[in-house]
Amino acid sequence: MEIMTTVNAWAWGPLMLALLLGTGLYLTLGLRFLPVRKLLAGIRLLFRGGRGDGSGDISPFGALMTSLSATVGTGNIAGVATAIALGGPGALFWMWITALLGMAIKYAEALCAVKFRETDEQGHFSGGPMYYIKNGLHKRWHWLGVAFAIFGGLAGFGIANTVQSHSVSEVLRESFSVPPLVTGLVLMVLVATVILGGIRRIAVVASWLVPFMAVAYVLMAMIVIALNISEVPSAINTIISGALTPTAATGGFAGATVWAALRFGVARGIFSNEAGLGSAPIAHAAARTNQPVEQGMIAMLGTFIDTLLICTMTGLVIVIMDVWPTGVSGANLTAMAFSNALPGGHYIVALGLCIFAFTTMIGWSFYGERCVVFLFGTKAIIPFRIAWVLAIPLGTLMELEFVWLVADTLNAFMALPNLIALLLLAPLVFKLTKDYFEPAGKKDPHSV
């Protein structure tokens, strides 16, 4: 614990936060605020060209749902609560900032993923940071691709496997007295039945499950907010003031500085929407499309949906119900907020967490799989899938604090090579974007 705490503090120190936010700001300015200007165009593109008409394994809509299945997870329920518990309500503000800048990062990631993807020995598409580093940068940078693949292959076992199963087991134990190991074994079987079918089965399951769970959860949160609508202005004021001024100690809350709000808001924001980690472009690289820019516009919607919609709903419920000073953290804090607002509200959180965690496990299994394919070839797919499902019940037996630390640290180690690659490829991203929207002086095909 002491070693991991030290490493984690370094990994998410000022340099990493500056690199992450700086990359997002640079891309946002270089793209002339494209994520904001083209948000509605991206939505129209998703529904108009959602089935795809180019080369690839899954539809553009399926690619977005697969990436959302991996990002919409315990980060939206437990991660937001942990950020607020450790950094105060101001952490939610920094999650918003991270998401706004992260939309430009997600756009650039997906664009590069489609531009530089490859096909493996089995004819399936592989892409992501390791491939746009290998195929888009000089050989002297190729070691970054190997580093990303190593960290990505390992990170999934923390961020999307043991963290997820542990959070689900804790909620089910608290709500229904289900033994943690039983939860782990059931999850193991369910996940195995999906991931053994590969990316196409993952995309089919995600395309049905993700929209349902996201809409249902947001609607329940909106009901809580509507019932306490008079508290919303005060909650927003608390969030903004907490981000810019130190939070005074209240009740069981030890007090949070501006730095704590910034650090935990950014770290948990990245844990939730994964912009900058380089994970989502692995899914978008499999999309049936020959237009990197169009897939980038679809990809940036993932960060908007994940953080600016779903995480905001969770955070507002926690702040409105004023449960954040209690000293409770994680999914239990979110459950406390919903149960105080609605009869049986903790059951809503329990069900949402189970579905969110399940989809995260299946989505991230594909990410890790593509990383090991990059390192070892397709012969490593089956061993990886076996290791993935066997790790699920182990997560239910681990200490939550240690699991979060490991997951956070590996996230930072993934983000570093990816962000460096995006900065180096940024001029190409700007050029391809300009060529797409302004071909030989023609009118923008997606003007809003």
C-alpha positions as CSV (number, residue, x, y, z in Angstrom):
1,M,0.0,0.0,0.0
2,E,2.8,2.5,0.9
3,I,4.6,1.8,-2.4
4,M,1.5,2.0,-4.5
5,T,0.4,5.2,-2.8
6,T,3.8,6.8,-3.5
7,V,3.8,5.7,-7.1
8,N,0.2,6.8,-7.6
9,A,0.9,10.3,-6.2
10,W,3.8,10.6,-8.7
11,A,1.8,9.2,-11.6
12,W,-1.1,11.6,-11.1
13,G,1.1,14.5,-10.0
14,P,1.1,18.0,-11.5
15,L,3.1,16.9,-14.6
16,M,0.6,14.3,-15.6
17,L,-2.4,16.6,-15.1
18,A,-0.7,19.4,-17.0
19,L,0.1,16.9,-19.9
20,L,-3.5,15.6,-19.9
21,L,-5.3,19.0,-19.7
22,G,-2.6,20.6,-21.9
23,T,-3.1,18.0,-24.7
24,G,-6.8,18.5,-24.6
25,L,-6.5,22.3,-24.7
26,Y,-4.0,22.1,-27.6
27,L,-6.2,19.8,-29.6
28,T,-9.4,21.8,-28.8
29,L,-7.8,25.1,-30.0
30,G,-6.1,23.4,-33.0
31,L,-9.5,21.9,-34.0
32,R,-11.1,25.3,-33.5
33,F,-13.5,23.9,-30.8
34,L,-14.7,21.3,-33.2
35,P,-16.2,19.1,-30.5
36,V,-18.6,21.9,-29.5
37,R,-19.3,23.1,-33.0
38,K,-19.9,19.7,-34.5
39,L,-21.7,18.0,-31.6
40,L,-25.1,18.0,-33.3
41,A,-23.4,17.0,-36.6
42,G,-21.8,14.0,-34.8
43,I,-25.2,12.9,-33.5
44,R,-26.8,13.2,-36.9
45,L,-23.8,11.3,-38.4
46,L,-24.2,8.5,-35.9
47,F,-27.8,7.8,-36.8
48,R,-27.5,8.5,-40.5
49,G,-24.3,6.4,-41.0
50,G,-24.6,4.2,-37.9
51,R,-24.4,0.9,-39.9
52,G,-21.3,1.9,-41.8
53,D,-20.4,1.4,-45.4
54,G,-16.6,0.8,-45.4
55,S,-14.1,-1.8,-44.2
56,G,-14.3,-3.1,-40.6
57,D,-15.7,-5.7,-38.3
58,I,-18.6,-3.8,-36.6
59,S,-20.8,-0.8,-37.4
60,P,-19.8,2.8,-36.3
61,F,-22.8,2.7,-33.9
62,G,-21.6,-0.7,-32.6
63,A,-18.1,0.7,-32.1
64,L,-19.4,3.6,-30.1
65,M,-21.6,1.3,-28.0
66,T,-18.6,-1.0,-27.4
67,S,-16.5,1.9,-26.3
68,L,-19.3,3.2,-24.1
69,S,-19.8,-0.3,-22.7
70,A,-16.2,0.0,-21.5
71,T,-16.4,3.5,-20.2
72,V,-19.9,3.6,-18.7
73,G,-19.1,1.5,-15.6
74,T,-18.4,1.8,-11.9
75,G,-16.7,5.1,-12.7
76,N,-20.1,6.6,-13.3
77,I,-21.4,5.5,-9.9
78,A,-18.5,4.6,-7.6
79,G,-15.9,6.8,-9.3
80,V,-17.9,10.0,-9.1
81,A,-18.7,9.3,-5.5
82,T,-15.1,8.6,-4.7
83,A,-14.0,11.9,-6.4
84,I,-16.5,13.9,-4.3
85,A,-15.7,12.1,-1.1
86,L,-11.9,12.7,-1.5
87,G,-11.9,16.1,-3.3
88,G,-15.2,17.6,-2.3
89,P,-18.1,18.7,-4.7
90,G,-15.6,20.8,-6.7
91,A,-14.2,17.5,-8.1
92,L,-17.3,17.3,-10.3
93,F,-16.5,20.7,-11.9
94,W,-13.0,19.4,-12.8
95,M,-14.6,16.3,-14.2
96,W,-16.7,18.6,-16.5
97,I,-13.5,20.4,-17.7
98,T,-11.8,17.1,-18.3
99,A,-14.7,15.9,-20.4
100,L,-14.9,19.1,-22.5
101,L,-11.2,18.9,-23.3
102,G,-11.4,15.1,-23.5
103,M,-13.9,15.3,-26.4
104,A,-11.1,16.7,-28.6
105,I,-8.7,14.0,-27.4
106,K,-11.3,11.3,-28.1
107,Y,-11.9,12.7,-31.6
108,A,-8.1,12.7,-32.3
109,E,-7.7,9.2,-30.9
110,A,-10.4,7.6,-33.1
111,L,-9.3,9.5,-36.2
112,C,-5.7,8.2,-35.8
113,A,-7.0,4.7,-34.9
114,V,-9.0,4.4,-38.2
115,K,-6.2,6.0,-40.2
116,F,-3.4,3.7,-39.0
117,R,-5.2,0.4,-38.2
118,E,-4.2,-3.0,-39.5
119,T,-5.7,-6.5,-40.0
120,D,-4.4,-9.4,-37.9
121,E,-3.7,-13.0,-39.1
122,Q,-7.4,-13.8,-38.7
123,G,-8.5,-10.9,-40.8
124,H,-9.9,-8.8,-37.9
125,F,-9.1,-5.1,-37.6
126,S,-6.7,-4.0,-34.9
127,G,-6.0,-0.4,-34.0
128,G,-5.3,2.0,-31.2
129,P,-2.3,3.9,-29.8
130,M,0.1,1.0,-30.4
131,Y,-0.7,1.0,-34.1
132,Y,-0.8,4.8,-34.7
133,I,2.5,5.0,-32.9
134,K,3.9,2.2,-35.0
135,N,2.5,3.3,-38.4
136,G,2.3,7.1,-37.9
137,L,5.5,8.0,-36.1
138,H,9.2,7.6,-36.7
139,K,10.9,4.3,-35.5
140,R,12.5,6.1,-32.6
141,W,9.1,6.4,-31.0
142,H,8.0,2.8,-31.6
143,W,9.0,1.8,-28.0
144,L,6.0,3.9,-26.9
145,G,3.7,1.6,-28.7
146,V,5.1,-1.4,-27.0
147,A,4.9,0.4,-23.6
148,F,1.2,1.2,-24.2
149,A,0.4,-2.4,-25.2
150,I,2.1,-3.7,-22.0
151,F,0.3,-1.2,-19.7
152,G,-3.0,-1.6,-21.6
153,G,-2.9,-5.4,-21.3
154,L,-2.3,-5.1,-17.6
155,A,-4.5,-2.1,-16.8
156,G,-7.6,-3.9,-17.9
157,F,-7.3,-6.4,-15.1
158,G,-7.5,-3.4,-12.7
159,I,-9.7,-0.7,-14.2
160,A,-12.2,-3.0,-15.9
161,N,-12.0,-6.4,-14.2
162,T,-11.2,-6.6,-10.5
163,V,-12.4,-3.0,-9.7
164,Q,-15.7,-3.8,-11.4
165,S,-16.3,-7.2,-9.8
166,H,-15.2,-5.8,-6.3
167,S,-17.7,-2.9,-6.6
168,V,-20.5,-5.2,-7.7
169,S,-19.8,-7.7,-4.9
170,E,-19.8,-4.9,-2.3
171,V,-23.1,-3.4,-3.4
172,L,-24.8,-6.9,-3.7
173,R,-23.5,-7.8,-0.2
174,E,-24.8,-4.6,1.3
175,S,-28.2,-4.7,-0.5
176,F,-29.0,-8.4,-0.8
177,S,-26.4,-10.2,1.5
178,V,-24.9,-12.1,-1.5
179,P,-21.5,-13.6,-0.7
180,P,-18.8,-11.8,-2.7
181,L,-17.4,-15.0,-4.1
182,V,-20.8,-16.0,-5.5
183,T,-21.1,-12.7,-7.2
184,G,-17.6,-13.2,-8.7
185,L,-18.4,-16.6,-10.0
186,V,-21.7,-15.6,-11.6
187,L,-20.0,-12.6,-13.3
188,M,-17.2,-14.9,-14.5
189,V,-19.7,-17.2,-16.3
190,L,-21.7,-14.3,-17.8
191,V,-18.6,-12.5,-19.1
192,A,-17.2,-15.7,-20.6
193,T,-20.3,-16.4,-22.6
194,V,-19.9,-13.0,-24.3
195,I,-16.2,-12.5,-24.9
196,L,-15.6,-16.0,-26.3
197,G,-17.7,-14.8,-29.3
198,G,-15.2,-12.0,-30.0
199,I,-15.8,-8.4,-31.0
200,R,-19.0,-9.0,-33.0
201,R,-20.8,-10.6,-30.1
202,I,-19.5,-7.9,-27.7
203,A,-20.8,-5.2,-30.1
204,V,-24.2,-6.9,-30.4
205,V,-24.6,-7.2,-26.6
206,A,-23.3,-3.6,-26.0
207,S,-25.6,-2.2,-28.7
208,W,-28.7,-3.5,-26.9
209,L,-27.6,-3.1,-23.3
210,V,-25.7,0.2,-23.2
211,P,-28.6,2.5,-24.5
212,F,-31.1,0.8,-22.2
213,M,-29.0,1.1,-19.0
214,A,-27.8,4.7,-19.8
215,V,-31.3,6.0,-20.4
216,A,-32.8,4.2,-17.4
217,Y,-30.1,5.4,-15.0
218,V,-30.3,9.0,-16.3
219,L,-34.1,9.0,-16.0
220,M,-34.0,7.8,-12.4
221,A,-31.5,10.5,-11.5
222,M,-33.6,13.1,-13.2
223,I,-36.6,12.1,-11.1
224,V,-34.5,12.7,-8.0
225,I,-33.3,16.1,-9.3
226,A,-36.9,17.0,-10.3
227,L,-38.2,16.2,-6.8
228,N,-35.5,18.5,-5.3
229,I,-35.4,21.1,-8.1
230,S,-35.2,24.0,-5.6
231,E,-31.9,22.6,-4.4
232,V,-30.2,22.6,-7.8
233,P,-28.9,26.2,-7.9
234,S,-27.4,25.7,-4.5
235,A,-25.8,22.4,-5.5
236,I,-24.3,24.0,-8.6
237,N,-22.9,26.9,-6.6
238,T,-21.4,24.4,-4.1
239,I,-19.7,22.5,-7.0
240,I,-18.3,25.6,-8.6
241,S,-17.1,27.2,-5.4
242,G,-15.6,23.9,-4.2
243,A,-13.5,23.8,-7.4
244,L,-12.1,27.2,-7.0
245,T,-11.9,27.7,-3.2
246,P,-10.9,25.4,-0.3
247,T,-13.8,23.4,1.2
248,A,-14.3,23.8,4.9
249,A,-14.4,20.6,7.1
250,T,-18.0,19.5,7.7
251,G,-19.1,16.5,9.8
252,G,-17.1,13.5,8.9
253,F,-15.5,15.2,5.9
254,A,-11.9,16.1,6.6
255,G,-11.8,19.1,4.2
256,A,-10.5,19.3,0.7
257,T,-8.2,21.8,-1.0
258,V,-8.5,23.1,-4.5
259,W,-5.7,20.7,-5.4
260,A,-7.6,17.7,-4.1
261,A,-10.7,18.7,-6.1
262,L,-8.5,19.1,-9.2
263,R,-6.5,15.9,-8.8
264,F,-9.4,13.6,-7.9
265,G,-11.8,15.3,-10.4
266,V,-9.4,14.8,-13.3
267,A,-8.2,11.3,-12.2
268,R,-11.8,10.0,-11.7
269,G,-13.0,11.8,-14.8
270,I,-10.4,10.0,-16.9
271,F,-11.3,6.8,-15.1
272,S,-14.9,7.3,-16.2
273,N,-14.6,8.6,-19.8
274,E,-11.1,7.3,-20.6
275,A,-10.3,10.3,-22.8
276,G,-6.5,10.3,-23.1
277,L,-6.0,6.7,-22.0
278,G,-6.1,5.4,-25.5
279,S,-8.5,2.6,-24.8
280,A,-11.6,3.7,-26.8
281,P,-9.8,4.1,-30.1
282,I,-9.1,0.3,-30.0
283,A,-12.9,-0.2,-30.4
284,H,-13.4,2.5,-33.0
285,A,-10.6,1.0,-35.1
286,A,-12.9,-1.9,-35.8
287,A,-15.7,0.3,-37.2
288,R,-16.9,-0.2,-40.8
289,T,-15.8,3.1,-42.2
290,N,-13.3,4.6,-44.5
291,Q,-13.6,8.1,-43.1
292,P,-11.4,8.6,-40.0
293,V,-12.8,12.1,-39.4
294,E,-16.4,10.8,-39.3
295,Q,-15.5,8.1,-36.8
296,G,-13.7,10.7,-34.7
297,M,-16.9,12.8,-34.6
298,I,-18.9,9.7,-33.5
299,A,-16.2,8.8,-30.9
300,M,-16.3,12.2,-29.2
301,L,-20.0,11.6,-28.3
302,G,-18.8,8.9,-25.9
303,T,-17.2,11.4,-23.6
304,F,-20.2,13.7,-23.8
305,I,-22.6,10.9,-22.9
306,D,-20.4,9.3,-20.2
307,T,-19.3,12.3,-18.2
308,L,-21.4,15.4,-19.1
309,L,-24.6,13.4,-18.9
310,I,-24.3,10.2,-16.7
311,C,-21.6,11.4,-14.3
312,T,-23.2,14.7,-13.9
313,M,-26.5,13.0,-12.9
314,T,-24.7,11.0,-10.2
315,G,-22.8,14.0,-8.9
316,L,-25.8,16.2,-8.7
317,V,-27.8,13.6,-6.8
318,I,-25.0,13.2,-4.2
319,V,-24.6,17.0,-3.7
320,I,-28.3,17.7,-3.7
321,M,-28.9,15.0,-1.0
322,D,-26.0,16.4,1.0
323,V,-24.5,13.0,1.8
324,W,-20.9,13.8,0.7
325,P,-19.7,15.0,4.1
326,T,-20.6,11.6,5.8
327,G,-17.2,10.0,5.2
328,V,-18.8,7.2,3.1
329,S,-17.2,6.7,-0.3
330,G,-17.6,4.7,-3.5
331,A,-20.8,3.1,-4.6
332,N,-22.1,3.1,-1.1
333,L,-22.2,6.9,-1.1
334,T,-24.2,6.9,-4.3
335,A,-26.5,4.3,-2.9
336,M,-27.0,6.4,0.2
337,A,-27.9,9.4,-1.9
338,F,-30.5,7.6,-4.0
339,S,-32.0,5.7,-0.9
340,N,-32.5,9.1,0.9
341,A,-34.3,10.4,-2.2
342,L,-36.4,7.5,-3.2
343,P,-37.8,4.4,-1.4
344,G,-35.6,1.5,-2.4
345,G,-33.2,3.9,-4.2
346,H,-30.2,1.7,-3.2
347,Y,-31.7,-1.1,-5.3
348,I,-31.6,1.2,-8.3
349,V,-27.9,1.8,-7.7
350,A,-27.2,-1.9,-7.1
351,L,-28.9,-2.9,-10.4
352,G,-27.3,-0.1,-12.4
353,L,-23.8,-0.9,-11.0
354,C,-24.2,-4.6,-11.9
355,I,-25.1,-3.8,-15.5
356,F,-22.5,-1.1,-15.9
357,A,-19.8,-3.3,-14.5
358,F,-20.8,-6.2,-16.7
359,T,-20.6,-4.1,-19.9
360,T,-17.2,-2.6,-18.8
361,M,-15.8,-6.1,-18.4
362,I,-16.8,-7.2,-21.9
363,G,-15.7,-4.0,-23.5
364,W,-12.3,-3.9,-21.9
365,S,-11.7,-7.5,-22.6
366,F,-11.4,-6.5,-26.3
367,Y,-9.0,-3.7,-25.5
368,G,-6.7,-6.0,-23.6
369,E,-7.0,-8.7,-26.2
370,R,-5.9,-6.3,-29.0
371,C,-2.9,-5.2,-26.8
372,V,-1.7,-8.8,-26.4
373,V,-2.3,-9.4,-30.2
374,F,0.0,-6.5,-30.9
375,L,2.7,-8.0,-28.6
376,F,2.3,-11.7,-29.2
377,G,0.0,-12.3,-32.2
378,T,-3.4,-14.0,-32.4
379,K,-2.1,-17.1,-30.6
380,A,-2.4,-15.2,-27.4
381,I,-6.1,-14.5,-27.7
382,I,-7.4,-17.6,-26.0
383,P,-4.9,-17.6,-23.1
384,F,-5.8,-13.9,-22.5
385,R,-9.5,-14.6,-22.5
386,I,-9.1,-17.4,-20.0
387,A,-6.9,-15.2,-17.7
388,W,-9.5,-12.4,-18.0
389,V,-12.4,-14.5,-16.8
390,L,-10.4,-16.2,-14.0
391,A,-9.4,-12.8,-12.6
392,I,-13.0,-11.7,-12.1
393,P,-13.8,-13.6,-8.9
394,L,-10.4,-12.7,-7.5
395,G,-11.4,-9.0,-7.5
396,T,-14.2,-9.7,-5.1
397,L,-11.7,-10.8,-2.5
398,M,-9.3,-7.8,-2.7
399,E,-9.2,-4.6,-0.7
400,L,-11.0,-1.8,-2.5
401,E,-8.5,0.9,-1.6
402,F,-5.6,-1.1,-3.0
403,V,-7.5,-2.1,-6.2
404,W,-8.4,1.6,-6.9
405,L,-4.7,2.6,-6.4
406,V,-3.5,0.0,-8.8
407,A,-6.1,0.9,-11.4
408,D,-5.4,4.6,-11.1
409,T,-1.7,4.1,-11.5
410,L,-2.0,1.9,-14.5
411,N,-4.3,4.4,-16.1
412,A,-1.6,7.0,-15.8
413,F,1.0,4.7,-17.3
414,M,-1.3,4.0,-20.3
415,A,-2.1,7.7,-20.8
416,L,1.6,8.8,-21.0
417,P,2.6,7.2,-24.3
418,N,-0.8,7.9,-25.8
419,L,-0.7,11.6,-25.0
420,I,2.8,11.9,-26.4
421,A,1.7,10.2,-29.6
422,L,-1.3,12.5,-30.0
423,L,0.8,15.6,-29.5
424,L,3.2,14.4,-32.3
425,L,0.3,13.4,-34.6
426,A,-1.7,16.6,-33.9
427,P,-0.6,18.4,-37.1
428,L,-1.8,15.4,-39.1
429,V,-5.1,15.4,-37.2
430,F,-5.6,19.1,-38.0
431,K,-4.7,18.6,-41.7
432,L,-7.1,15.6,-42.2
433,T,-9.9,17.5,-40.4
434,K,-9.4,20.6,-42.5
435,D,-9.2,18.6,-45.7
436,Y,-12.5,16.8,-44.8
437,F,-14.5,19.9,-44.0
438,E,-13.0,22.2,-46.6
439,P,-12.1,20.1,-49.6
440,A,-10.8,22.4,-52.4
441,G,-13.0,25.3,-51.1
442,K,-16.2,23.2,-51.1
443,K,-18.9,23.8,-48.5
444,D,-18.7,22.0,-45.1
445,P,-20.7,18.8,-45.5
446,H,-21.7,18.8,-41.9
447,S,-22.2,22.5,-41.2
448,V,-24.4,23.2,-38.2
